[in-house]
Amino acid sequence: MSDQQHTTLVIGDRAYETSLTKKFKQRKPYAPLDPKKVLCVIPGVIQKVYVKEGQRVQCDDPLFLLEAMKMQNDVLSHLDGVVMSIQVQVGQMPAKGQVLLEFE
């Protein structure tokens, strides 16, 4: 037998007796993404910024040109809105998950 403690997990209307791993207990809790933020999905270098603060953009308008893994990728807007702040500039190397831009 293992020395793990058992926990009751309730899913829907059913209760389950289970043991949880240390990794599971230390996991980062889920937090929904903020739709007003554009995050970097792959590390790379910002080659071009297509928008300015205060500019109105529509869904699928290009925001940035991001070079990653020798490919140039346009980062597109996922919503209609006004650019509140740009967090990166040309030549900068954002990490995965870093905020690139915020909408009002």
PDB file as gemmi writes it, atoms N, CA and C in Angstrom:
CRYST1    1.000    1.000    1.000  90.00  90.00  90.00 P 1                      
ATOM      1  N   MET A   1       0.845  -1.186   0.000  1.00  0.00           N  
ATOM      2  CA  MET A   1       0.000   0.000   0.000  1.00  0.00           C  
ATOM      3  C   MET A   1       0.888   1.247   0.000  1.00  0.00           C  
ATOM      4  N   SER A   2       0.382   2.290  -0.575  1.00  0.00           N  
ATOM      5  CA  SER A   2       1.142   3.541  -0.580  1.00  0.00           C  
ATOM      6  C   SER A   2       0.808   4.346   0.666  1.00  0.00           C  
ATOM      7  N   ASP A   3       1.672   5.315   0.943  1.00  0.00           N  
ATOM      8  CA  ASP A   3       1.470   6.150   2.126  1.00  0.00           C  
ATOM      9  C   ASP A   3       0.715   7.441   1.783  1.00  0.00           C  
ATOM     10  N   GLN A   4       0.088   7.505   0.607  1.00  0.00           N  
ATOM     11  CA  GLN A   4      -0.682   8.676   0.234  1.00  0.00           C  
ATOM     12  C   GLN A   4      -2.017   8.685   0.966  1.00  0.00           C  
ATOM     13  N   GLN A   5      -2.459   9.875   1.307  1.00  0.00           N  
ATOM     14  CA  GLN A   5      -3.753  10.022   1.954  1.00  0.00           C  
ATOM     15  C   GLN A   5      -4.839  10.066   0.888  1.00  0.00           C  
ATOM     16  N   HIS A   6      -5.973   9.515   1.217  1.00  0.00           N  
ATOM     17  CA  HIS A   6      -7.086   9.517   0.290  1.00  0.00           C  
ATOM     18  C   HIS A   6      -7.931  10.773   0.482  1.00  0.00           C  
ATOM     19  N   THR A   7      -8.484  11.234  -0.609  1.00  0.00           N  
ATOM     20  CA  THR A   7      -9.297  12.436  -0.629  1.00  0.00           C  
ATOM     21  C   THR A   7     -10.608  12.116  -1.332  1.00  0.00           C  
ATOM     22  N   THR A   8     -11.655  12.761  -0.889  1.00  0.00           N  
ATOM     23  CA  THR A   8     -12.939  12.616  -1.572  1.00  0.00           C  
ATOM     24  C   THR A   8     -13.085  13.752  -2.561  1.00  0.00           C  
ATOM     25  N   LEU A   9     -13.311  13.389  -3.810  1.00  0.00           N  
ATOM     26  CA  LEU A   9     -13.487  14.356  -4.879  1.00  0.00           C  
ATOM     27  C   LEU A   9     -14.931  14.286  -5.335  1.00  0.00           C  
ATOM     28  N   VAL A  10     -15.612  15.410  -5.343  1.00  0.00           N  
ATOM     29  CA  VAL A  10     -17.001  15.438  -5.777  1.00  0.00           C  
ATOM     30  C   VAL A  10     -17.053  16.049  -7.171  1.00  0.00           C  
ATOM     31  N   ILE A  11     -17.555  15.273  -8.118  1.00  0.00           N  
ATOM     32  CA  ILE A  11     -17.709  15.730  -9.496  1.00  0.00           C  
ATOM     33  C   ILE A  11     -19.171  15.547  -9.858  1.00  0.00           C  
ATOM     34  N   GLY A  12     -19.822  16.667 -10.137  1.00  0.00           N  
ATOM     35  CA  GLY A  12     -21.263  16.603 -10.375  1.00  0.00           C  
ATOM     36  C   GLY A  12     -21.950  16.214  -9.074  1.00  0.00           C  
ATOM     37  N   ASP A  13     -22.704  15.139  -9.096  1.00  0.00           N  
ATOM     38  CA  ASP A  13     -23.377  14.680  -7.868  1.00  0.00           C  
ATOM     39  C   ASP A  13     -22.780  13.374  -7.354  1.00  0.00           C  
ATOM     40  N   ARG A  14     -21.596  13.003  -7.862  1.00  0.00           N  
ATOM     41  CA  ARG A  14     -20.956  11.763  -7.436  1.00  0.00           C  
ATOM     42  C   ARG A  14     -19.711  12.065  -6.623  1.00  0.00           C  
ATOM     43  N   ALA A  15     -19.459  11.267  -5.609  1.00  0.00           N  
ATOM     44  CA  ALA A  15     -18.259  11.400  -4.783  1.00  0.00           C  
ATOM     45  C   ALA A  15     -17.317  10.241  -5.109  1.00  0.00           C  
ATOM     46  N   TYR A  16     -16.058  10.560  -5.278  1.00  0.00           N  
ATOM     47  CA  TYR A  16     -15.043   9.565  -5.615  1.00  0.00           C  
ATOM     48  C   TYR A  16     -13.953   9.600  -4.558  1.00  0.00           C  
ATOM     49  N   GLU A  17     -13.516   8.444  -4.119  1.00  0.00           N  
ATOM     50  CA  GLU A  17     -12.405   8.322  -3.170  1.00  0.00           C  
ATOM     51  C   GLU A  17     -11.140   8.120  -4.000  1.00  0.00           C  
ATOM     52  N   THR A  18     -10.158   9.001  -3.835  1.00  0.00           N  
ATOM     53  CA  THR A  18      -8.950   8.932  -4.653  1.00  0.00           C  
ATOM     54  C   THR A  18      -7.751   9.439  -3.876  1.00  0.00           C  
ATOM     55  N   SER A  19      -6.582   9.201  -4.405  1.00  0.00           N  
ATOM     56  CA  SER A  19      -5.361   9.777  -3.817  1.00  0.00           C  
ATOM     57  C   SER A  19      -4.795  10.766  -4.833  1.00  0.00           C  
ATOM     58  N   LEU A  20      -4.359  11.912  -4.371  1.00  0.00           N  
ATOM     59  CA  LEU A  20      -3.848  12.959  -5.236  1.00  0.00           C  
ATOM     60  C   LEU A  20      -2.336  13.018  -5.108  1.00  0.00           C  
ATOM     61  N   THR A  21      -1.647  13.198  -6.234  1.00  0.00           N  
ATOM     62  CA  THR A  21      -0.190  13.274  -6.215  1.00  0.00           C  
ATOM     63  C   THR A  21       0.263  14.634  -5.693  1.00  0.00           C  
ATOM     64  N   LYS A  22       1.516  14.688  -5.279  1.00  0.00           N  
ATOM     65  CA  LYS A  22       2.098  15.944  -4.812  1.00  0.00           C  
ATOM     66  C   LYS A  22       2.094  16.983  -5.939  1.00  0.00           C  
ATOM     67  N   LYS A  23       2.405  16.538  -7.150  1.00  0.00           N  
ATOM     68  CA  LYS A  23       2.407  17.442  -8.302  1.00  0.00           C  
ATOM     69  C   LYS A  23       1.015  18.036  -8.523  1.00  0.00           C  
ATOM     70  N   PHE A  24      -0.026  17.220  -8.389  1.00  0.00           N  
ATOM     71  CA  PHE A  24      -1.386  17.701  -8.578  1.00  0.00           C  
ATOM     72  C   PHE A  24      -1.748  18.729  -7.499  1.00  0.00           C  
ATOM     73  N   LYS A  25      -1.349  18.467  -6.271  1.00  0.00           N  
ATOM     74  CA  LYS A  25      -1.674  19.385  -5.177  1.00  0.00           C  
ATOM     75  C   LYS A  25      -0.961  20.732  -5.330  1.00  0.00           C  
ATOM     76  N   GLN A  26       0.203  20.738  -5.998  1.00  0.00           N  
ATOM     77  CA  GLN A  26       0.987  21.963  -6.153  1.00  0.00           C  
ATOM     78  C   GLN A  26       0.729  22.674  -7.483  1.00  0.00           C  
ATOM     79  N   ARG A  27      -0.236  22.194  -8.247  1.00  0.00           N  
ATOM     80  CA  ARG A  27      -0.506  22.773  -9.559  1.00  0.00           C  
ATOM     81  C   ARG A  27      -1.001  24.215  -9.436  1.00  0.00           C  
ATOM     82  N   LYS A  28      -0.801  24.960 -10.515  1.00  0.00           N  
ATOM     83  CA  LYS A  28      -1.283  26.332 -10.573  1.00  0.00           C  
ATOM     84  C   LYS A  28      -2.792  26.280 -10.815  1.00  0.00           C  
ATOM     85  N   PRO A  29      -3.588  26.970 -10.008  1.00  0.00           N  
ATOM     86  CA  PRO A  29      -5.041  26.914 -10.204  1.00  0.00           C  
ATOM     87  C   PRO A  29      -5.436  27.561 -11.538  1.00  0.00           C  
ATOM     88  N   TYR A  30      -6.498  27.063 -12.108  1.00  0.00           N  
ATOM     89  CA  TYR A  30      -6.991  27.585 -13.377  1.00  0.00           C  
ATOM     90  C   TYR A  30      -7.480  29.017 -13.202  1.00  0.00           C  
ATOM     91  N   ALA A  31      -7.088  29.852 -14.136  1.00  0.00           N  
ATOM     92  CA  ALA A  31      -7.570  31.229 -14.184  1.00  0.00           C  
ATOM     93  C   ALA A  31      -7.929  31.526 -15.629  1.00  0.00           C  
ATOM     94  N   PRO A  32      -9.156  31.925 -15.907  1.00  0.00           N  
ATOM     95  CA  PRO A  32      -9.531  32.201 -17.298  1.00  0.00           C  
ATOM     96  C   PRO A  32      -8.707  33.350 -17.869  1.00  0.00           C  
ATOM     97  N   LEU A  33      -8.447  33.289 -19.171  1.00  0.00           N  
ATOM     98  CA  LEU A  33      -7.687  34.339 -19.822  1.00  0.00           C  
ATOM     99  C   LEU A  33      -8.493  35.630 -19.881  1.00  0.00           C  
ATOM    100  N   ASP A  34      -7.799  36.746 -19.775  1.00  0.00           N  
ATOM    101  CA  ASP A  34      -8.432  38.057 -19.885  1.00  0.00           C  
ATOM    102  C   ASP A  34      -8.562  38.380 -21.374  1.00  0.00           C  
ATOM    103  N   PRO A  35      -9.782  38.499 -21.899  1.00  0.00           N  
ATOM    104  CA  PRO A  35      -9.949  38.743 -23.334  1.00  0.00           C  
ATOM    105  C   PRO A  35      -9.425  40.101 -23.784  1.00  0.00           C  
ATOM    106  N   LYS A  36      -9.126  40.988 -22.848  1.00  0.00           N  
ATOM    107  CA  LYS A  36      -8.629  42.311 -23.219  1.00  0.00           C  
ATOM    108  C   LYS A  36      -7.108  42.356 -23.314  1.00  0.00           C  
ATOM    109  N   LYS A  37      -6.451  41.191 -23.169  1.00  0.00           N  
ATOM    110  CA  LYS A  37      -4.991  41.123 -23.273  1.00  0.00           C  
ATOM    111  C   LYS A  37      -4.599  40.193 -24.400  1.00  0.00           C  
ATOM    112  N   VAL A  38      -3.572  40.590 -25.148  1.00  0.00           N  
ATOM    113  CA  VAL A  38      -3.003  39.744 -26.193  1.00  0.00           C  
ATOM    114  C   VAL A  38      -1.691  39.213 -25.636  1.00  0.00           C  
ATOM    115  N   LEU A  39      -1.581  37.887 -25.551  1.00  0.00           N  
ATOM    116  CA  LEU A  39      -0.395  37.245 -24.994  1.00  0.00           C  
ATOM    117  C   LEU A  39       0.466  36.659 -26.100  1.00  0.00           C  
ATOM    118  N   CYS A  40       1.748  36.578 -25.852  1.00  0.00           N  
ATOM    119  CA  CYS A  40       2.679  35.953 -26.778  1.00  0.00           C  
ATOM    120  C   CYS A  40       2.509  34.437 -26.669  1.00  0.00           C  
ATOM    121  N   VAL A  41       2.302  33.760 -27.797  1.00  0.00           N  
ATOM    122  CA  VAL A  41       2.080  32.314 -27.756  1.00  0.00           C  
ATOM    123  C   VAL A  41       3.346  31.519 -28.048  1.00  0.00           C  
ATOM    124  N   ILE A  42       4.376  32.185 -28.572  1.00  0.00           N  
ATOM    125  CA  ILE A  42       5.649  31.523 -28.848  1.00  0.00           C  
ATOM    126  C   ILE A  42       6.754  32.562 -28.687  1.00  0.00           C  
ATOM    127  N   PRO A  43       7.871  32.209 -28.060  1.00  0.00           N  
ATOM    128  CA  PRO A  43       8.954  33.184 -27.912  1.00  0.00           C  
ATOM    129  C   PRO A  43       9.517  33.579 -29.276  1.00  0.00           C  
ATOM    130  N   GLY A  44       9.863  34.825 -29.425  1.00  0.00           N  
ATOM    131  CA  GLY A  44      10.402  35.308 -30.697  1.00  0.00           C  
ATOM    132  C   GLY A  44      10.861  36.747 -30.578  1.00  0.00           C  
ATOM    133  N   VAL A  45      10.998  37.415 -31.706  1.00  0.00           N  
ATOM    134  CA  VAL A  45      11.450  38.809 -31.766  1.00  0.00           C  
ATOM    135  C   VAL A  45      10.382  39.632 -32.480  1.00  0.00           C  
ATOM    136  N   ILE A  46      10.015  40.750 -31.885  1.00  0.00           N  
ATOM    137  CA  ILE A  46       9.057  41.662 -32.510  1.00  0.00           C  
ATOM    138  C   ILE A  46       9.770  42.385 -33.657  1.00  0.00           C  
ATOM    139  N   GLN A  47       9.291  42.177 -34.885  1.00  0.00           N  
ATOM    140  CA  GLN A  47       9.894  42.797 -36.069  1.00  0.00           C  
ATOM    141  C   GLN A  47       9.192  44.099 -36.447  1.00  0.00           C  
ATOM    142  N   LYS A  48       7.872  44.150 -36.188  1.00  0.00           N  
ATOM    143  CA  LYS A  48       7.107  45.330 -36.582  1.00  0.00           C  
ATOM    144  C   LYS A  48       5.895  45.466 -35.665  1.00  0.00           C  
ATOM    145  N   VAL A  49       5.540  46.705 -35.343  1.00  0.00           N  
ATOM    146  CA  VAL A  49       4.320  47.005 -34.599  1.00  0.00           C  
ATOM    147  C   VAL A  49       3.411  47.761 -35.560  1.00  0.00           C  
ATOM    148  N   TYR A  50       2.243  47.193 -35.841  1.00  0.00           N  
ATOM    149  CA  TYR A  50       1.338  47.772 -36.841  1.00  0.00           C  
ATOM    150  C   TYR A  50       0.371  48.807 -36.257  1.00  0.00           C  
ATOM    151  N   VAL A  51       0.202  48.836 -34.936  1.00  0.00           N  
ATOM    152  CA  VAL A  51      -0.818  49.697 -34.321  1.00  0.00           C  
ATOM    153  C   VAL A  51      -0.186  50.696 -33.360  1.00  0.00           C  
ATOM    154  N   LYS A  52      -0.989  51.682 -32.955  1.00  0.00           N  
ATOM    155  CA  LYS A  52      -0.568  52.678 -31.969  1.00  0.00           C  
ATOM    156  C   LYS A  52      -1.589  52.711 -30.849  1.00  0.00           C  
ATOM    157  N   GLU A  53      -1.188  53.214 -29.698  1.00  0.00           N  
ATOM    158  CA  GLU A  53      -2.122  53.358 -28.580  1.00  0.00           C  
ATOM    159  C   GLU A  53      -3.237  54.312 -28.985  1.00  0.00           C  
ATOM    160  N   GLY A  54      -4.469  53.941 -28.616  1.00  0.00           N  
ATOM    161  CA  GLY A  54      -5.624  54.748 -28.951  1.00  0.00           C  
ATOM    162  C   GLY A  54      -6.242  54.397 -30.292  1.00  0.00           C  
ATOM    163  N   GLN A  55      -5.581  53.549 -31.058  1.00  0.00           N  
ATOM    164  CA  GLN A  55      -6.090  53.169 -32.380  1.00  0.00           C  
ATOM    165  C   GLN A  55      -7.212  52.150 -32.247  1.00  0.00           C  
ATOM    166  N   ARG A  56      -8.239  52.314 -33.076  1.00  0.00           N  
ATOM    167  CA  ARG A  56      -9.351  51.349 -33.112  1.00  0.00           C  
ATOM    168  C   ARG A  56      -8.980  50.243 -34.094  1.00  0.00           C  
ATOM    169  N   VAL A  57      -9.149  48.985 -33.671  1.00  0.00           N  
ATOM    170  CA  VAL A  57      -8.872  47.837 -34.528  1.00  0.00           C  
ATOM    171  C   VAL A  57     -10.096  46.932 -34.586  1.00  0.00           C  
ATOM    172  N   GLN A  58     -10.159  46.155 -35.635  1.00  0.00           N  
ATOM    173  CA  GLN A  58     -11.233  45.184 -35.796  1.00  0.00           C  
ATOM    174  C   GLN A  58     -10.645  43.784 -35.705  1.00  0.00           C  
ATOM    175  N   CYS A  59     -11.509  42.819 -35.503  1.00  0.00           N  
ATOM    176  CA  CYS A  59     -11.092  41.425 -35.424  1.00  0.00           C  
ATOM    177  C   CYS A  59     -10.297  41.059 -36.680  1.00  0.00           C  
ATOM    178  N   ASP A  60      -9.194  40.369 -36.505  1.00  0.00           N  
ATOM    179  CA  ASP A  60      -8.291  39.903 -37.565  1.00  0.00           C  
ATOM    180  C   ASP A  60      -7.406  40.993 -38.168  1.00  0.00           C  
ATOM    181  N   ASP A  61      -7.410  42.203 -37.613  1.00  0.00           N  
ATOM    182  CA  ASP A  61      -6.440  43.217 -38.034  1.00  0.00           C  
ATOM    183  C   ASP A  61      -5.073  42.821 -37.479  1.00  0.00           C  
ATOM    184  N   PRO A  62      -3.981  43.027 -38.248  1.00  0.00           N  
ATOM    185  CA  PRO A  62      -2.651  42.701 -37.738  1.00  0.00           C  
ATOM    186  C   PRO A  62      -2.216  43.684 -36.648  1.00  0.00           C  
ATOM    187  N   LEU A  63      -1.607  43.147 -35.589  1.00  0.00           N  
ATOM    188  CA  LEU A  63      -1.113  43.963 -34.480  1.00  0.00           C  
ATOM    189  C   LEU A  63       0.408  44.029 -34.490  1.00  0.00           C  
ATOM    190  N   PHE A  64       1.049  42.866 -34.674  1.00  0.00           N  
ATOM    191  CA  PHE A  64       2.509  42.757 -34.628  1.00  0.00           C  
ATOM    192  C   PHE A  64       2.990  41.786 -35.691  1.00  0.00           C  
ATOM    193  N   LEU A  65       4.267  41.916 -36.042  1.00  0.00           N  
ATOM    194  CA  LEU A  65       4.958  40.903 -36.821  1.00  0.00           C  
ATOM    195  C   LEU A  65       5.968  40.281 -35.865  1.00  0.00           C  
ATOM    196  N   LEU A  66       5.809  39.001 -35.582  1.00  0.00           N  
ATOM    197  CA  LEU A  66       6.655  38.280 -34.631  1.00  0.00           C  
ATOM    198  C   LEU A  66       7.449  37.234 -35.387  1.00  0.00           C  
ATOM    199  N   GLU A  67       8.777  37.320 -35.303  1.00  0.00           N  
ATOM    200  CA  GLU A  67       9.623  36.309 -35.936  1.00  0.00           C  
ATOM    201  C   GLU A  67       9.989  35.271 -34.884  1.00  0.00           C  
ATOM    202  N   ALA A  68       9.634  34.019 -35.178  1.00  0.00           N  
ATOM    203  CA  ALA A  68       9.915  32.919 -34.264  1.00  0.00           C  
ATOM    204  C   ALA A  68      10.298  31.697 -35.090  1.00  0.00           C  
ATOM    205  N   MET A  69      11.375  31.055 -34.721  1.00  0.00           N  
ATOM    206  CA  MET A  69      11.835  29.840 -35.399  1.00  0.00           C  
ATOM    207  C   MET A  69      12.010  30.077 -36.902  1.00  0.00           C  
ATOM    208  N   LYS A  70      12.590  31.230 -37.255  1.00  0.00           N  
ATOM    209  CA  LYS A  70      12.868  31.627 -38.635  1.00  0.00           C  
ATOM    210  C   LYS A  70      11.616  31.802 -39.485  1.00  0.00           C  
ATOM    211  N   MET A  71      10.472  31.974 -38.840  1.00  0.00           N  
ATOM    212  CA  MET A  71       9.229  32.245 -39.558  1.00  0.00           C  
ATOM    213  C   MET A  71       8.669  33.578 -39.074  1.00  0.00           C  
ATOM    214  N   GLN A  72       8.062  34.316 -39.978  1.00  0.00           N  
ATOM    215  CA  GLN A  72       7.437  35.576 -39.608  1.00  0.00           C  
ATOM    216  C   GLN A  72       5.940  35.349 -39.465  1.00  0.00           C  
ATOM    217  N   ASN A  73       5.408  35.700 -38.297  1.00  0.00           N  
ATOM    218  CA  ASN A  73       4.008  35.462 -37.967  1.00  0.00           C  
ATOM    219  C   ASN A  73       3.325  36.773 -37.645  1.00  0.00           C  
ATOM    220  N   ASP A  74       2.199  37.045 -38.312  1.00  0.00           N  
ATOM    221  CA  ASP A  74       1.393  38.194 -37.946  1.00  0.00           C  
ATOM    222  C   ASP A  74       0.558  37.821 -36.734  1.00  0.00           C  
ATOM    223  N   VAL A  75       0.608  38.639 -35.701  1.00  0.00           N  
ATOM    224  CA  VAL A  75      -0.247  38.474 -34.525  1.00  0.00           C  
ATOM    225  C   VAL A  75      -1.488  39.311 -34.802  1.00  0.00           C  
ATOM    226  N   LEU A  76      -2.641  38.645 -34.859  1.00  0.00           N  
ATOM    227  CA  LEU A  76      -3.885  39.319 -35.239  1.00  0.00           C  
ATOM    228  C   LEU A  76      -4.754  39.619 -34.025  1.00  0.00           C  
ATOM    229  N   SER A  77      -5.578  40.649 -34.161  1.00  0.00           N  
ATOM    230  CA  SER A  77      -6.528  40.991 -33.101  1.00  0.00           C  
ATOM    231  C   SER A  77      -7.624  39.939 -33.052  1.00  0.00           C  
ATOM    232  N   HIS A  78      -8.015  39.549 -31.846  1.00  0.00           N  
ATOM    233  CA  HIS A  78      -9.079  38.548 -31.674  1.00  0.00           C  
ATOM    234  C   HIS A  78     -10.424  39.199 -31.366  1.00  0.00           C  
ATOM    235  N   LEU A  79     -10.452  40.532 -31.336  1.00  0.00           N  
ATOM    236  CA  LEU A  79     -11.708  41.235 -31.073  1.00  0.00           C  
ATOM    237  C   LEU A  79     -11.677  42.633 -31.657  1.00  0.00           C  
ATOM    238  N   ASP A  80     -12.836  43.269 -31.719  1.00  0.00           N  
ATOM    239  CA  ASP A  80     -12.936  44.681 -32.107  1.00  0.00           C  
ATOM    240  C   ASP A  80     -12.710  45.514 -30.849  1.00  0.00           C  
ATOM    241  N   GLY A  81     -11.873  46.538 -30.936  1.00  0.00           N  
ATOM    242  CA  GLY A  81     -11.633  47.355 -29.754  1.00  0.00           C  
ATOM    243  C   GLY A  81     -10.650  48.474 -30.016  1.00  0.00           C  
ATOM    244  N   VAL A  82     -10.274  49.143 -28.928  1.00  0.00           N  
ATOM    245  CA  VAL A  82      -9.323  50.249 -28.970  1.00  0.00           C  
ATOM    246  C   VAL A  82      -8.084  49.827 -28.190  1.00  0.00           C  
ATOM    247  N   VAL A  83      -6.913  50.041 -28.780  1.00  0.00           N  
ATOM    248  CA  VAL A  83      -5.648  49.681 -28.147  1.00  0.00           C  
ATOM    249  C   VAL A  83      -5.403  50.623 -26.971  1.00  0.00           C  
ATOM    250  N   MET A  84      -5.307  50.064 -25.757  1.00  0.00           N  
ATOM    251  CA  MET A  84      -5.060  50.875 -24.567  1.00  0.00           C  
ATOM    252  C   MET A  84      -3.555  51.038 -24.335  1.00  0.00           C  
ATOM    253  N   SER A  85      -2.805  49.935 -24.420  1.00  0.00           N  
ATOM    254  CA  SER A  85      -1.363  50.035 -24.209  1.00  0.00           C  
ATOM    255  C   SER A  85      -0.641  48.936 -24.973  1.00  0.00           C  
ATOM    256  N   ILE A  86       0.542  49.282 -25.454  1.00  0.00           N  
ATOM    257  CA  ILE A  86       1.415  48.332 -26.141  1.00  0.00           C  
ATOM    258  C   ILE A  86       2.584  48.065 -25.203  1.00  0.00           C  
ATOM    259  N   GLN A  87       2.803  46.805 -24.874  1.00  0.00           N  
ATOM    260  CA  GLN A  87       3.793  46.431 -23.869  1.00  0.00           C  
ATOM    261  C   GLN A  87       5.153  46.049 -24.447  1.00  0.00           C  
ATOM    262  N   VAL A  88       5.275  45.990 -25.782  1.00  0.00           N  
ATOM    263  CA  VAL A  88       6.532  45.592 -26.416  1.00  0.00           C  
ATOM    264  C   VAL A  88       6.895  46.594 -27.502  1.00  0.00           C  
ATOM    265  N   GLN A  89       8.142  46.521 -27.958  1.00  0.00           N  
ATOM    266  CA  GLN A  89       8.590  47.387 -29.035  1.00  0.00           C  
ATOM    267  C   GLN A  89       9.455  46.577 -30.000  1.00  0.00           C  
ATOM    268  N   VAL A  90       9.733  47.151 -31.154  1.00  0.00           N  
ATOM    269  CA  VAL A  90      10.523  46.476 -32.181  1.00  0.00           C  
ATOM    270  C   VAL A  90      11.878  46.069 -31.605  1.00  0.00           C  
ATOM    271  N   GLY A  91      12.278  44.830 -31.889  1.00  0.00           N  
ATOM    272  CA  GLY A  91      13.560  44.298 -31.408  1.00  0.00           C  
ATOM    273  C   GLY A  91      13.466  43.558 -30.089  1.00  0.00           C  
ATOM    274  N   GLN A  92      12.375  43.728 -29.381  1.00  0.00           N  
ATOM    275  CA  GLN A  92      12.208  43.066 -28.088  1.00  0.00           C  
ATOM    276  C   GLN A  92      11.899  41.588 -28.289  1.00  0.00           C  
ATOM    277  N   MET A  93      12.321  40.755 -27.332  1.00  0.00           N  
ATOM    278  CA  MET A  93      12.105  39.316 -27.389  1.00  0.00           C  
ATOM    279  C   MET A  93      11.145  38.886 -26.282  1.00  0.00           C  
ATOM    280  N   PRO A  94       9.830  38.931 -26.532  1.00  0.00           N  
ATOM    281  CA  PRO A  94       8.883  38.531 -25.493  1.00  0.00           C  
ATOM    282  C   PRO A  94       8.914  37.017 -25.263  1.00  0.00           C  
ATOM    283  N   ALA A  95       8.669  36.631 -24.031  1.00  0.00           N  
ATOM    284  CA  ALA A  95       8.600  35.216 -23.669  1.00  0.00           C  
ATOM    285  C   ALA A  95       7.177  34.710 -23.866  1.00  0.00           C  
ATOM    286  N   LYS A  96       7.041  33.413 -23.918  1.00  0.00           N  
ATOM    287  CA  LYS A  96       5.713  32.810 -24.037  1.00  0.00           C  
ATOM    288  C   LYS A  96       4.875  33.237 -22.834  1.00  0.00           C  
ATOM    289  N   GLY A  97       3.654  33.695 -23.092  1.00  0.00           N  
ATOM    290  CA  GLY A  97       2.748  34.114 -22.027  1.00  0.00           C  
ATOM    291  C   GLY A  97       2.857  35.569 -21.637  1.00  0.00           C  
ATOM    292  N   GLN A  98       3.854  36.286 -22.155  1.00  0.00           N  
ATOM    293  CA  GLN A  98       4.016  37.711 -21.832  1.00  0.00           C  
ATOM    294  C   GLN A  98       2.928  38.531 -22.516  1.00  0.00           C  
ATOM    295  N   VAL A  99       2.441  39.559 -21.831  1.00  0.00           N  
ATOM    296  CA  VAL A  99       1.424  40.450 -22.397  1.00  0.00           C  
ATOM    297  C   VAL A  99       2.074  41.339 -23.457  1.00  0.00           C  
ATOM    298  N   LEU A 100       1.504  41.333 -24.661  1.00  0.00           N  
ATOM    299  CA  LEU A 100       2.008  42.166 -25.757  1.00  0.00           C  
ATOM    300  C   LEU A 100       1.231  43.476 -25.858  1.00  0.00           C  
ATOM    301  N   LEU A 101      -0.087  43.382 -25.635  1.00  0.00           N  
ATOM    302  CA  LEU A 101      -0.973  44.521 -25.861  1.00  0.00           C  
ATOM    303  C   LEU A 101      -2.219  44.379 -24.994  1.00  0.00           C  
ATOM    304  N   GLU A 102      -2.781  45.520 -24.589  1.00  0.00           N  
ATOM    305  CA  GLU A 102      -4.040  45.503 -23.833  1.00  0.00           C  
ATOM    306  C   GLU A 102      -5.055  46.384 -24.550  1.00  0.00           C  
ATOM    307  N   PHE A 103      -6.294  45.915 -24.551  1.00  0.00           N  
ATOM    308  CA  PHE A 103      -7.416  46.669 -25.109  1.00  0.00           C  
ATOM    309  C   PHE A 103      -8.159  47.382 -23.989  1.00  0.00           C  
ATOM    310  N   GLU A 104      -8.874  48.477 -24.338  1.00  0.00           N  
ATOM    311  CA  GLU A 104      -9.702  49.199 -23.354  1.00  0.00           C  
ATOM    312  C   GLU A 104     -10.898  48.367 -23.000  1.00  0.00           C  
TER     313      GLU A 104                                                      
END                                                                             
